[in-house]
């Protein structure tokens, strides 16, 4: 199983545990409550899945409430689609995009998706009283990839200012600190 599929399955487990009455809960991702974060995932997810196939898909309307109706079923299906579209080795070769003119090396895009799924999976988990379970090898890998690109991620607005955590903190806590999240958020 790949890092991307592990991160997608961990997020899917969290999604299955979210109740509709938790959609208004705040998340550590300060610009989003749970509903808005699910909207974010449902908005960008089709483009991220298509990037694995080297395709482009039109985005949904920017003002659509994508977390209305069967948001859970659509999110779970989208996580499955991301996993399958990035499963072939060819997905990780060459360049791809998120449906924009800007092309990125496919491995960079794939690693960004792993990070998005893991970090936003944690956001959703802690906002809804759950725990995100990720394999140790994924966390070690993710820490290295985020550390390597953290400054570029901040420049792109993907990460907030670093939150200092002890050097001997668990790997997930160090990842969260790098992305501007407080691992003790409650």
N, C-alpha and C positions, 0 to 999 in steps of 0.2 A: 504494500500500500504506500502511496506517495505522501509526501508532506502535505500537498494540497488536499488530497482526499482525507487525510487525518484531520486537518483543520476544518474542512467542510463537515465532516461527520460530527466533530465536537460542537460546531455551531448548530447543526441540525438537532443534536440532543438538547441543547439549550432552548432552541425554538420550540421544540415539543413541550417544554416545561413552562412556557410563557402563557399566562392567561390574559384574556381580553381586558380584564380590569387592571392589568399592569401596564397597558399601553401608554398611559400618561406618566409613568414613573420617570424620574430624571435618570440620566446615565452619566458616567464619568466623561463622556464625550460631550462637553458642555453645550454645544449648539444643538444637541439632539435629545429629545425624550425617546422612550422606547419606540413609539409609533414613528417618529421622524427617522430614527436610525433604521428601522425596518423599511421605511420608504426609500432611504438612501441605498440600502442593499438591493431592493427590488428595482430601483431606477438604474443603477450601474451594473447589476449582475448580468443582464443579457449581453451587454457589451463586453464584459470580462469573459463570459463563456464563449462568445463569438471570436474573441481574440485568439483563443486556443485553436480555433478552426481557420484562422486567418481571414475571417469574414467581418463584415460590418453590419450592424443592425441599427435601425432608427431608434432613438430614445423615446420613451413615453413622454407625454406632456409634463413639463417641469412642475406644474402646480397640481398634478394628480395626487389624490390620496390613495397611494398604492397599498397602504396597510388596511384598507377597508375590505370587507368581505372575507374571503378565504385566504388571508395573507399567509397563514402558516403553510397551507398546501402549496401555494405558489412559491414561497421561500424554499421549502424542502425540494420541490421540483427543480428550482433554479440551482440549488446546491448540487443536486445530482447532475444537472447539465454541465455545470462548471467542472465537476470532477471528470465526467466522461470526455468533455472537449479538450481537457488538458492531459488526458491519460496517454495518448500516443506520443512517442518520442518526437515526432515531427512537430508537435505543438510547441516544443521548447527550442526549435531551430529557427534561424532566420530572424526576421523582424515582424512585428505585429502592432496593432493599435487598439484603442478602446473606441473605435469609430470616429476618431478625430484625425486630422491630417498628420499629427505628430506620431512618428513611428518610434518604437523602442525595441531593443533586442528582446526577443521572446522570453529568454530566461529571466530578464529583469522584470518583465510584465508578470510572468508566472510567480516569481518570488514576492512581488507586490501583492498579488492576490492571496498568497499564503499568509502574509502579514495582516492584510485586511480582514481575512476570515478569523484569524486567531485573536487579534486585538479587538475587533468589533464583537466577536463571540464573547470575549471577557466582559466588554462593556454591557452587553445584554444580560450576561449571567449575573453580574453583581447588581445590576439594576433590578433584577427580578428575584433576588435571594437564592441564586443557584451558584454552582461551582463549575468552572470550565476545566475539563480534563484533557490535557494534551500530552502526548508521549514525550519522554525526556529527549529523545534524539531530534524530534521536531523543534523543541524549545532551544536546544543547543544550536541547531542549524539556523533557526530564526533569529536568535540573538546575534549570530555572526553576520547575517545578511542585513539586519536592521542597523547594526553598528557600522557596517561598511557604507550604508547609504543614508544615515540619519541626517546629515547636514543638508543633503539634496532634498530629502523628505521635508525638512523644515522650510526650505526655500519654496517648495511647491505647496506649502500649507497643509501637508498631510499630518505633521506632528507639531505639537506645542513645545514650549520650552521644556528642557529636560528637568525631571524631578529627580533629585539625588536620592539614591537608595544605597545601602551598604554594599560593598564589593562582594560580600559573602551571602547576599540575599539570594533567595531562590531565583532561578533563571527567568521565570515568568515575571517576577517583580522587577528584575533588571530591564527586561524588554519593555514593560509598561513605563518605567521611569524614562527610558530613552524616548518613548513616543509622547511624553508629556503627561502621562497619567500617574496618579498617586495610587500605588498598589493597596493602600489602606482605605481607599475611598469607600464610603458607606452612605 
